[in-house]
């Protein structure tokens, strides 16, 4: 293998898979190349909580040892390495949800998506950082470390899945898995210049995903291209009897849609601009790139109309009642009794189970998690349940109806992914409401259970990435892949290549030699 490491890791995942099938590169060479980048990048990026190099090498060697016929029967991404958000259970690899309360927990089983990745021959590079229990929008609420944005290491990568997005953006991994409860895949995608996808709720099994808010959580792909996300989503998607919310229908034809979109012909596609998610409150550079991208859709033949979803203005308020309520219920299991951290009361305090639970949760949970548990417990308490939680669920129903009406008029909806580009580390940690506002454009898709995707729309005037969001009808994920791939292709022609060509990555300097 003679290709330089820093060129090898810049290939798309689809290109890596094709090179493996041609025999131009081995899975082990790809793993070693990415582990070299991880070693060089992590001091400044801090995307990984755990690097599973030995595991990845063993898995790559096992794949490389397969016969040609065995390899041919596997998906296109077979042999391509991947990183996993530490909210997803991995057998034999520590899984913490970035919380002290799960520090040292080694799961005895794999999540369904991990089983599927292993069956596809995809080595696992490690577990990526996140806001504790996926509760945050900047990856500053991890109990272990703060992840930095590869575009500017003084800025946040978004959250909660900033580790997965930064790893992919920094070329530490060609692909990653994330979880998206209110934008935790898409908002980091926007801030790091990566592609982030939230599939239809129930389209990808949640078995083995540590629960935050069960009616909102969804596992999805993180990548650098639309096609790579389509290839990965088809691998991880499908029905799972172990997940009671899993829909019976199998994966949609997303790869075919992405390949069709790359032809840049959108005649007959009707695109709806969401009136309530644009204009005031959105950074000028974000709006400028968004409007330019909309013009590109028009140039490719798409019909673009404005669509109103009037109840979306209530989405943020409804979400921050429903989500904490489910958090308070789901996180009640972390009590020090069965697994994870246990802190006994100090001398002089009665050594009761109740006191042990209280001291364990005080020591094990961070401030943001405690804040949301308290909010949720209040919303569910006697006398307030109907006024808060019940009302929020009614608003959720109205938002679902808004989307249904919108999709009677158009094929796909669009809006900016995040109202701003990446903000400075520490800039919003003291103002929870300002932090929550980062998800204003991503939350509605989770409330409605519809699929949504963020792709790079260029750089703002501050030189930082801007995200463009597509939203499709429920169980019609392929509908967003076609225009997303078309827009990606059109913008790359304008940029003379992918957006990351403008990313300065000093950690790649010195890696110009051949991969091991």
Secondary structure, 3 states (H helix, E strand, C coil): CCCEHHHHCCCCHHHHHHHHHHCCCCHHHHHHHHHHHHHHHHHHHCCEEEECHHHHHHHHHHHHCCCHHHHHCCCCCCCCCEEEECCECECCEECCCCCHHHCCCECCCCCHHHHHHHHCCCCEEEEECCCHHHCCCCCCCCCCCCCCECCECCECCCCCCHHHHHHHHCCCCCCEEEECCCCCCHHHHHHHCCEEEECCCCCECCCCECCCCCCCCCEEEEECCHHHHHHHHHHHECCCCCCCCCCCCCCCCHHHHHHHHCCCCCCCCEEEEEHHHCCCCCCHHHHHHHHHHHHHHHHCCCEEEEECCHHHHHHHHHHHHHHHHHHHHHHHHCCCCCCCCCCCCCCCCCCCHHHHHHHHHHHHCCHHHHHHHHHHHHHHCCCCCHHHHHHHHHHHHHHHHHHHHHHCCCCEEEEECCCCCCCECCCCCCCHHHHHHHHCCCHHHHHHCCCEEEEEEEECCCCCEEEEEEEECCCCCHHHHHHHHHHHHHHHHHHCCCHHHHCCCHHHCCCCCECC
